Amino acid sequence: MEPAYRAGDRVVVNRLAYLRRGPAVGDVVVLRDPERPGHHLLKRIAQAPDGASGPARYFVLGDNPARSRDSRAFGLVKRPDILGRAWLLY
């Protein structure tokens, strides 16, 4: 199985997608890189919060787990660091 997105692909980000609901498992999102300020990552939501109190945090994974830098390396992602849903690939 090939990844849905490849290095160099460009995406349009829907920044309004999560105004009414939070990201769901399976959504492809653009987020702030927690280890490199000013950079962004494209990842898939693998685990979403269950509605418990406290700040919403998400576990994200890349499409190529063997080479991806994701939540396994930098931990859970806070909701404000998710910029929007990847909407259109070009």
Buried (B, 14 or more C-beta within 10 A) or exposed (E): EEBEBEEEEEBEBBEEBBEEEBBEEEBBBBBBEBEEEEEBBBBBBBEBBEEEEEEBBBBBBBBEEEEBBBBEEEEBBBBEBBBBBBBEEE
